[in-house]
């Protein structure tokens, strides 16, 4: 660029720049190229406008602005219109996303997009058997996704390919990319220097339709890392520590940007682990600056050309000197100890050295029934190697795991490589069962047989999320989250009271020994073994492809448009449920056995809010029908109200909708007649999903007003005719005794989002605009 500006050696440099522009985003899309020139151009426009140094997050986000010259930019306030580079969908959410895309009437996706079959495989007997069973049970859904992908130009990763986020890291993420995925752990790609954001399916449809995607301009929390990781301390401990500091909502509306000298002591896949679990603190996403560890990983995964291009543009892939963060957290890796978080929430942080005593004090079971390693968070080659290094020591002393032990490879490439390099053999010998390359127990796809529902027990995992009942549908399972090597060590000992840094085990010969801190290669010495070919390329012309959705199917259902707003205030709404305490998307739309209905809106609506606690009686899935005065299941009550033509609302607590990106938690209340969700605060993705489906997510102007509303009251939302950005709405509360009071409700709608509400949904609005054009 300098040579061009100076007019020197123009002839020689121009072909180099031309060549730069022809580096493919992925081996699977050889004609879709990385466009760092556009990123650079946009960054320069914004830097000149703002006249200040930029964080890395700002560079990549603002580098993808639809109109960088005119876009209003204010962290935490304005809505940005963005042009992401690509879309990724997992099979549970892809069903609804593709059904919505089909409803849009568009012939083909506008950006590179992929579907990944990882959520519908239940852990039961082991990898091969479970995969065969899943292919048989889910044949109708897999066929729909494969044919829809072929028709609309979407790449299809078949069941057995692996977990979406590991496949993205291996094939699609790169420094400076903006990728959106229909899964809350999409930020995993930040380990390769990308801005990768979890969204609902309707957001993905916007991007696939070529419409600018809206995101509230994120704040930026800087996490400065100093020192160096060593011993039993792992990358997982960084995010477990951060979760303890920020809590499950401390990152809401912000990007976590890691920086500082400690970054270089973390492997690329370790950085991905940290970014992945940033979803547990509500962060929009997380990111690391481009460095040699990323370059090494790109080279090993066959993308040295991308690394070479990133080297040329590195100044745009790291933060500017002197950039300012909205908040700064500093962690000295030299002092960081191994952590274990839980139970029941991923932000309850404990040093491993303390957990035994804390468990005994709190009455948590200290005996570990099952240890589980893998998942999208910790299933890399390095993770498996460190776990195998621990297991090998135990085997050398004649020991095996006292607890049951399972291993989930992150991808077919990881599975094949750990088989070739002997890690899988060691993990089996210590007592492990290798499961399919899928999400499995992490998301509740676990046919667990060793306990009965209601039996109090403890499990330890290397997963990311440990909400009540998430892994096995048992509300009495105390799930703890930690690193794979700590899971392995604790599984060998069989108790939370074991601290591998200080405690001794007794070998088969009766002699005591101490486990050494694990050491393993971050990448294989040989090339990765790709394993079986599990990718289906979309045809160049898919217009003749037929996508079959049977009208009698119990798994799939074509969508009908939601009704438009009638132009009136919402008067005399009944309260379906007033929720007490934590209400995640698992509570609103349960996973596990319900995953099979993710493509059938009416069937899956039978799980609406069945996990939420009703403040009136302290029970789950038991609410008063205001018309009959009888108590019954939440979905049945909602259906009754809908049948009677009665609109209803939900009252929620703090951080309502925490957890997964599943938009079913927004589609279901809309489908069953809901109109308003009023809470103290929302999780980011869920709030957006509600807006997309034409619901009103509103927050109490005064959080104490939560206590003024009772389940037997009626509510009216007043002021919708003058609905405008930043203008509060009035809520009139009518009590059964005839008295009433008025409270104020805030919202975060912008002008286009108000149009979604008025049209009935964002998809309806898209169709209106298409018809006009």
TAKARA-V72673 format. One record per pair of residues at least 12 apart in sequence whose ideal C-beta (glycine too) atoms are under 7 Angstrom apart, sorted by the first residue. I is the first residue (numbers start at 0). J is the second residue. D is the distance in whole Angstrom. If there is no record, write none. Layout:
{{I;J;D} {I;J;D}}
This chain:
{{19;308;6} {19;311;6} {20;32;6} {20;36;6} {22;304;5} {22;305;6} {22;308;5} {24;84;7} {24;85;7} {24;111;7} {25;170;6} {25;171;5} {26;170;7} {26;301;7} {27;154;6} {27;170;7} {27;534;6} {27;536;7} {28;111;5} {31;111;5} {33;173;7} {33;305;7} {33;308;6} {35;175;6} {35;308;7} {35;312;4} {38;62;4} {38;175;6} {38;315;6} {39;312;7} {39;315;6} {41;61;6} {41;62;5} {41;64;6} {41;67;4} {42;58;5} {42;61;7} {42;62;5} {42;315;6} {44;67;4} {44;68;6} {45;61;4} {45;67;5} {45;72;7} {49;72;7} {52;319;4} {52;320;6} {52;321;4} {52;322;4} {53;319;5} {53;322;6} {54;219;5} {54;256;6} {54;318;5} {54;322;5} {54;324;7} {55;256;6} {55;286;6} {55;288;5} {55;317;6} {55;318;4} {56;194;7} {56;217;7} {56;219;5} {56;254;4} {56;256;5} {56;286;6} {57;219;7} {58;315;6} {59;175;6} {59;177;6} {59;194;4} {60;79;7} {60;194;6} {60;217;7} {63;81;5} {63;82;5} {63;83;6} {63;177;4} {64;79;6} {64;80;7} {64;81;6} {65;80;4} {65;81;6} {65;82;5} {65;211;4} {66;80;7} {72;216;6} {73;216;6} {74;216;5} {74;217;7} {74;218;5} {74;219;7} {74;325;7} {75;216;7} {75;218;5} {75;252;6} {76;216;6} {77;216;5} {78;213;5} {78;215;6} {78;749;5} {79;213;7} {79;214;5} {79;216;5} {80;211;4} {80;213;6} {81;177;7} {81;211;6} {81;212;5} {81;214;6} {82;211;6} {83;110;7} {83;177;4} {83;178;6} {83;179;5} {83;206;5} {83;212;6} {84;110;7} {84;176;5} {84;177;5} {84;178;6} {85;110;5} {85;111;4} {85;112;7} {85;171;7} {85;178;5} {86;110;6} {86;112;4} {86;179;6} {86;203;5} {86;206;5} {86;207;6} {87;113;5} {87;115;7} {87;163;6} {87;167;6} {87;171;7} {87;178;6} {87;180;4} {87;185;7} {88;114;5} {88;115;7} {88;180;7} {88;181;4} {88;203;6} {89;115;5} {89;117;6} {89;118;5} {89;163;5} {89;181;6} {89;182;5} {90;114;7} {90;115;7} {90;116;4} {90;117;7} {90;118;5} {90;119;6} {90;140;7} {90;144;6} {91;118;4} {91;119;7} {91;594;5} {91;597;5} {92;181;4} {92;182;6} {92;200;6} {92;660;7} {92;661;6} {93;114;5} {93;144;6} {93;181;7} {94;140;6} {94;144;7} {94;555;7} {94;597;5} {94;598;3} {95;200;5} {95;597;6} {95;598;7} {95;662;6} {95;663;7} {95;666;7} {96;181;6} {96;200;3} {96;203;5} {96;204;6} {97;144;7} {97;147;5} {98;557;7} {98;558;5} {98;598;7} {99;200;6} {99;201;6} {99;204;5} {99;558;6} {99;762;6} {100;151;6} {100;204;5} {100;207;6} {101;147;7} {102;558;5} {102;762;6} {103;204;6} {103;208;6} {103;762;7} {103;765;6} {103;766;7} {104;769;7} {105;208;6} {106;542;7} {107;151;6} {107;152;4} {108;151;6} {108;152;5} {108;153;6} {108;207;4} {109;207;6} {109;208;6} {109;209;3} {110;206;6} {110;207;6} {112;153;5} {112;207;6} {113;153;6} {113;154;4} {113;156;6} {114;144;5} {114;148;5} {114;153;6} {114;155;5} {114;156;7} {115;156;5} {115;160;7} {115;163;4} {115;166;6} {116;141;6} {116;156;6} {116;157;6} {116;158;4} {116;160;7} {117;161;7} {117;162;5} {117;163;5} {117;437;5} {117;438;5} {118;438;5} {118;442;6} {118;594;6} {119;133;6} {119;137;5} {119;140;7} {119;594;6} {120;133;4} {120;158;6} {120;435;5} {120;437;4} {120;439;7} {120;444;6} {121;133;7} {121;444;5} {121;446;6} {122;405;7} {122;434;5} {122;439;4} {122;440;5} {122;444;6} {122;445;5} {122;446;7} {123;446;4} {125;432;6} {125;433;7} {125;434;7} {126;433;5} {126;434;6} {126;435;5} {129;434;7} {129;435;5} {130;158;6} {130;159;5} {130;435;5} {133;158;6} {134;158;6} {139;552;7} {139;554;5} {139;555;7} {140;554;6} {140;555;7} {140;598;6} {141;158;6} {143;546;7} {143;547;7} {143;548;7} {143;555;6} {143;598;7} {145;535;6} {146;544;6} {146;545;7} {146;546;5} {146;547;7} {147;546;5} {148;535;7} {148;537;6} {149;537;5} {149;538;6} {149;541;5} {149;544;5} {150;541;4} {150;544;4} {150;546;5} {151;541;6} {152;537;5} {152;541;6} {153;537;6} {154;534;7} {154;536;7} {154;537;6} {155;535;4} {156;533;6} {156;534;6} {157;533;5} {157;535;6} {159;411;6} {159;435;7} {159;436;6} {159;533;6} {160;410;7} {160;411;6} {160;436;7} {160;533;4} {161;409;6} {161;410;3} {161;411;5} {161;436;4} {162;375;5} {162;378;7} {162;409;5} {162;410;7} {162;437;7} {162;438;6} {163;180;7} {163;182;6} {164;184;6} {164;185;7} {164;187;4} {164;275;6} {164;375;4} {165;375;6} {165;378;6} {165;409;3} {165;410;4} {165;413;7} {166;410;5} {167;187;7} {167;188;5} {168;187;6} {168;188;6} {168;190;6} {168;191;6} {168;271;5} {169;300;5} {169;410;6} {169;412;6} {172;188;4} {172;191;4} {172;193;5} {172;195;6} {173;191;6} {173;193;6} {173;305;5} {174;191;6} {174;192;3} {174;193;7} {174;289;4} {174;293;6} {174;309;5} {174;316;5} {175;192;7} {175;193;7} {175;315;7} {175;316;5} {176;193;4} {177;194;5} {178;193;6} {178;195;5} {179;196;5} {179;198;5} {179;202;6} {179;203;6} {179;206;6} {179;212;7} {180;195;7} {180;197;6} {181;198;6} {181;199;7} {181;200;5} {181;203;5} {181;660;6} {182;197;6} {182;660;6} {183;197;4} {183;278;5} {183;658;7} {183;659;5} {183;660;4} {183;684;6} {184;197;7} {184;275;5} {184;278;5} {184;375;5} {184;463;6} {185;197;4} {186;274;5} {186;275;6} {186;277;5} {186;278;6} {186;284;4} {186;285;5} {187;271;5} {187;274;6} {187;275;4} {187;375;6} {189;274;3} {189;284;6} {189;285;5} {189;286;4} {189;287;6} {190;267;6} {190;268;6} {190;270;4} {190;271;3} {190;274;5} {190;287;6} {191;267;6} {191;293;6} {191;296;7} {192;286;7} {192;287;6} {192;288;7} {192;289;4} {192;293;6} {192;316;6} {194;284;6} {194;286;6} {195;284;6} {196;283;6} {196;284;5} {197;278;6} {197;660;4} {197;684;6} {198;660;6} {198;684;6} {199;660;6} {199;662;3} {199;665;7} {199;684;6} {199;687;7} {199;688;4} {199;691;6} {200;662;5} {201;662;6} {201;688;7} {201;691;4} {201;761;5} {201;762;6} {202;687;7} {202;691;7} {204;762;7} {208;765;7} {210;765;7} {213;751;7} {215;252;7} {217;252;6} {217;253;6} {217;254;5} {217;283;5} {218;252;6} {218;253;4} {218;325;4} {219;253;6} {219;254;5} {219;256;5} {219;324;5} {219;325;6} {220;250;6} {220;253;5} {220;255;5} {220;256;7} {220;324;6} {220;325;6} {220;326;5} {220;328;7} {221;256;5} {221;258;6} {221;324;3} {221;327;5} {222;241;6} {222;255;6} {222;256;7} {222;257;5} {222;328;5} {222;330;7} {223;258;6} {223;259;4} {223;327;6} {223;329;5} {224;257;6} {224;259;4} {224;261;3} {224;262;5} {224;330;6} {224;332;6} {225;259;6} {225;260;6} {225;261;5} {225;329;7} {225;331;5} {225;332;7} {226;261;5} {226;331;5} {226;332;4} {226;333;3} {226;334;7} {227;261;6} {227;264;4} {227;332;5} {227;333;6} {228;264;5} {228;265;6} {228;332;5} {230;516;4} {231;337;5} {231;484;7} {231;499;6} {231;500;6} {231;516;5} {232;335;5} {232;336;6} {232;337;6} {233;482;4} {233;484;6} {234;265;5} {234;269;3} {234;270;7} {234;272;5} {234;273;5} {235;272;6} {235;377;6} {235;461;7} {235;481;7} {235;482;4} {236;335;6} {236;337;6} {236;338;5} {236;482;6} {237;273;5} {237;330;6} {237;335;7} {238;272;7} {238;273;5} {238;276;4} {238;277;7} {239;338;4} {239;340;5} {239;348;6} {239;480;7} {240;330;6} {240;335;6} {240;338;6} {240;348;6} {241;280;7} {241;328;7} {242;279;6} {242;280;5} {242;340;6} {242;345;6} {242;346;4} {242;348;6} {243;346;6} {243;348;3} {244;328;6} {245;280;5} {246;280;7} {246;346;5} {247;279;6} {247;280;6} {247;281;6} {247;344;6} {247;345;7} {247;346;5} {247;654;6} {247;657;6} {248;281;5} {248;653;7} {248;654;4} {248;680;7} {249;280;5} {249;281;7} {250;277;6} {250;280;4} {250;281;5} {250;282;3} {251;281;4} {251;682;7} {251;683;6} {252;283;7} {252;683;6} {253;282;6} {253;283;6} {253;325;7} {254;282;6} {254;283;5} {254;284;5} {254;285;7} {254;286;6} {255;277;5} {255;282;5} {255;285;4} {256;286;6} {256;318;7} {257;273;7} {257;287;5} {258;288;6} {258;318;6} {261;332;5} {262;287;6} {262;288;7} {262;290;6} {263;290;6} {263;292;7} {264;332;6} {265;292;7} {266;292;6} {266;381;6} {266;521;4} {267;292;5} {267;293;5} {267;295;7} {267;296;4} {268;379;4} {268;381;6} {268;521;7} {269;381;7} {270;287;4} {272;376;6} {272;377;6} {273;285;7} {274;286;7} {275;375;6} {275;376;5} {275;463;6} {276;376;6} {276;463;5} {278;463;7} {279;345;4} {279;346;7} {279;463;6} {279;464;6} {280;346;7} {281;654;7} {281;657;7} {281;682;6} {281;683;6} {283;683;6} {288;316;7} {288;317;4} {288;318;6} {289;309;6} {289;313;6} {289;316;4} {289;317;6} {294;306;4} {295;522;7} {296;522;7} {299;522;5} {299;527;7} {300;527;7} {336;350;5} {336;352;7} {337;350;7} {337;351;4} {337;482;7} {337;485;6} {337;500;7} {338;350;6} {338;351;7} {338;481;7} {339;351;5} {339;354;5} {339;479;5} {339;480;7} {339;481;4} {339;485;7} {340;479;7} {340;480;5} {341;465;5} {341;477;7} {341;478;6} {341;479;4} {341;480;6} {342;363;6} {342;465;6} {342;477;4} {342;478;6} {342;479;6} {343;465;6} {343;466;7} {343;467;5} {344;465;7} {345;463;7} {345;464;6} {345;465;6} {345;480;6} {351;481;7} {351;485;6} {351;498;6} {352;498;5} {352;500;7} {354;495;5} {355;495;5} {355;496;3} {358;495;5} {363;457;6} {363;477;5} {364;455;6} {364;456;6} {364;457;4} {364;477;6} {365;457;7} {365;494;5} {365;495;5} {365;496;5} {366;457;7} {366;493;6} {366;494;6} {367;402;4} {367;457;5} {367;458;7} {367;459;6} {367;489;6} {367;490;6} {367;493;6} {367;494;6} {367;495;6} {368;402;6} {368;403;7} {368;449;6} {368;450;7} {368;456;5} {368;457;6} {368;458;6} {369;402;6} {369;403;4} {369;405;7} {369;458;5} {370;400;7} {370;402;5} {370;404;5} {370;459;5} {370;486;5} {370;487;7} {370;489;6} {370;490;3} {371;405;5} {371;440;6} {371;458;7} {371;460;4} {371;486;7} {372;386;6} {372;406;6} {372;461;5} {372;483;4} {372;486;5} {372;487;7} {373;406;6} {373;407;3} {373;408;6} {373;409;7} {373;461;7} {374;407;6} {374;438;7} {374;441;4} {374;461;6} {374;462;4} {374;463;7} {375;409;7} {375;438;7} {376;461;7} {376;462;6} {376;463;4} {377;461;4} {377;482;7} {377;483;5} {378;407;6} {378;408;6} {378;409;3} {378;413;6} {379;409;6} {379;413;7} {380;413;6} {380;416;6} {380;417;7} {380;522;6} {380;523;6} {381;519;6} {381;520;7} {381;521;4} {382;483;5} {383;413;7} {383;417;5} {383;422;5} {384;422;6} {384;519;3} {384;520;6} {385;483;6} {385;484;4} {385;517;4} {385;519;5} {386;426;7} {386;483;5} {386;484;6} {386;487;4} {387;422;4} {387;425;4} {387;426;6} {388;517;4} {388;518;6} {388;519;5} {389;484;5} {389;487;4} {389;488;5} {389;514;6} {389;517;5} {390;425;5} {390;426;6} {390;429;4} {390;487;6} {391;425;5} {392;514;5} {392;515;6} {393;429;6} {393;491;5} {394;425;7} {394;428;6} {394;429;6} {396;506;3} {396;507;6} {396;512;5} {397;506;5} {397;507;3} {397;508;7} {398;491;6} {398;504;7} {398;506;6} {398;507;7} {399;429;5} {399;430;4} {400;429;6} {400;430;4} {400;490;4} {400;491;5} {401;491;7} {401;492;7} {401;493;3} {402;490;4} {402;493;5} {403;449;6} {404;429;7} {404;430;5} {404;431;4} {404;490;5} {405;431;7} {405;432;5} {405;434;6} {405;440;7} {406;426;5} {406;431;5} {406;433;5} {406;434;7} {407;434;5} {407;439;5} {408;436;5} {410;436;6} {411;436;5} {411;530;4} {411;531;6} {411;533;6} {412;527;5} {412;528;7} {412;529;5} {412;530;6} {414;436;5} {414;530;6} {415;528;4} {415;529;7} {415;530;3} {416;523;6} {416;527;5} {416;528;5} {419;528;5} {420;523;6} {440;470;5} {441;462;4} {442;590;5} {443;469;6} {443;470;6} {443;472;6} {443;590;5} {443;591;4} {444;591;7} {444;594;7} {445;470;6} {445;471;5} {447;471;4} {450;473;7} {452;472;7} {452;473;5} {453;473;7} {453;475;6} {454;473;7} {454;475;6} {455;475;4} {456;475;7} {456;476;6} {456;477;7} {457;477;5} {457;479;7} {457;495;7} {458;470;7} {458;476;6} {458;478;5} {459;479;5} {459;481;6} {459;486;5} {459;489;5} {460;478;6} {460;480;6} {460;486;6} {461;481;7} {461;482;6} {461;483;4} {461;486;5} {462;480;6} {463;480;7} {464;658;7} {465;478;4} {465;479;7} {465;480;5} {466;583;5} {466;585;5} {466;658;7} {469;585;6} {472;591;5} {484;517;5} {485;499;7} {488;514;6} {491;504;7} {492;504;6} {499;514;5} {552;599;7} {553;599;6} {553;602;6} {554;595;6} {554;596;7} {554;598;6} {554;599;6} {555;598;4} {555;599;6} {556;598;7} {556;599;4} {556;600;6} {556;601;6} {558;600;7} {560;759;7} {560;763;6} {561;669;6} {561;692;7} {561;693;5} {561;759;4} {561;760;5} {561;763;7} {562;759;6} {563;758;6} {563;759;4} {563;763;7} {564;756;6} {564;757;5} {564;759;7} {568;715;6} {568;716;6} {568;717;5} {568;719;5} {569;646;6} {569;674;5} {569;675;6} {569;715;6} {569;716;4} {569;719;7} {570;715;5} {571;713;5} {571;715;6} {572;646;5} {572;647;6} {572;648;5} {572;674;6} {572;675;7} {572;713;6} {572;714;5} {573;625;5} {573;640;6} {573;645;6} {573;647;5} {573;713;6} {574;647;7} {574;648;6} {574;650;6} {574;710;5} {574;712;6} {574;714;7} {575;622;6} {575;633;7} {575;636;6} {575;637;6} {575;647;4} {575;648;7} {575;649;6} {575;673;7} {576;608;6} {576;611;6} {576;613;5} {576;622;5} {576;633;6} {576;649;6} {577;614;5} {577;615;7} {577;650;4} {577;708;7} {577;710;5} {578;611;5} {578;612;7} {578;614;7} {578;649;7} {578;650;7} {578;651;5} {578;652;6} {579;612;5} {579;614;4} {579;652;7} {580;612;6} {580;652;6} {582;611;5} {582;651;6} {582;652;6} {582;655;5} {583;657;5} {583;658;4} {584;656;6} {584;658;4} {584;659;4} {584;661;5} {584;664;4} {584;685;6} {585;610;6} {585;658;6} {585;659;7} {586;608;7} {586;610;4} {586;611;5} {587;608;6} {587;611;7} {587;656;7} {587;664;4} {588;603;7} {588;606;6} {588;607;7} {588;661;6} {588;663;4} {588;664;4} {588;667;6} {589;606;5} {589;609;6} {589;610;6} {593;606;5} {597;663;7} {600;666;6} {600;670;5} {601;670;7} {603;663;6} {603;667;7} {604;634;6} {604;667;4} {604;670;5} {604;671;6} {605;634;5} {606;634;7} {607;633;6} {607;634;5} {607;637;6} {607;667;4} {607;668;6} {607;671;6} {608;633;4} {609;632;7} {609;633;6} {609;634;7} {614;710;7} {615;710;5} {620;632;5} {620;633;6} {622;636;5} {623;710;6} {624;636;5} {624;639;6} {625;711;7} {626;643;6} {634;671;7} {637;671;4} {637;672;6} {638;671;6} {640;672;6} {641;671;5} {641;672;4} {646;672;6} {646;674;5} {647;672;6} {647;673;6} {647;674;7} {648;674;6} {648;675;4} {648;677;6} {648;714;5} {649;668;7} {649;673;7} {649;676;5} {650;677;5} {650;708;5} {651;676;6} {651;678;4} {652;678;7} {652;679;6} {653;679;5} {653;680;5} {654;680;6} {654;682;5} {655;678;4} {655;680;7} {655;681;5} {655;682;7} {655;685;7} {656;681;6} {656;682;4} {656;685;2} {656;686;7} {657;682;4} {660;684;5} {662;688;4} {664;685;6} {664;688;7} {665;685;7} {665;688;4} {665;689;5} {665;691;7} {665;692;5} {665;694;6} {666;692;6} {668;694;7} {669;692;4} {669;693;6} {669;694;6} {673;694;6} {674;694;7} {674;695;6} {675;694;7} {675;695;5} {675;697;6} {675;716;6} {676;689;6} {676;694;6} {676;696;5} {677;697;5} {677;699;7} {677;744;6} {678;698;6} {679;698;7} {679;699;6} {679;702;5} {679;705;6} {680;698;6} {681;696;6} {681;698;7} {690;748;7} {690;752;5} {690;755;6} {691;755;6} {691;760;7} {691;761;4} {692;760;5} {693;755;6} {693;756;6} {693;759;5} {693;760;4} {695;716;7} {695;756;7} {697;728;6} {697;744;4} {697;745;7} {697;746;5} {698;744;7} {698;745;5} {699;742;7} {699;744;7} {700;727;6} {700;743;4} {700;744;6} {700;745;5} {704;742;4} {707;732;6} {707;740;6} {707;742;6} {708;732;6} {711;735;5} {712;732;5} {712;733;6} {712;734;6} {713;733;4} {714;730;6} {714;732;6} {715;731;4} {716;728;6} {716;730;6} {717;729;4} {717;731;6} {722;753;5} {724;748;6} {724;749;5} {724;750;6} {727;743;5} {727;744;6} {727;745;5} {728;744;5} {728;746;7} {729;741;6} {729;743;6} {730;742;5} {730;744;5}}
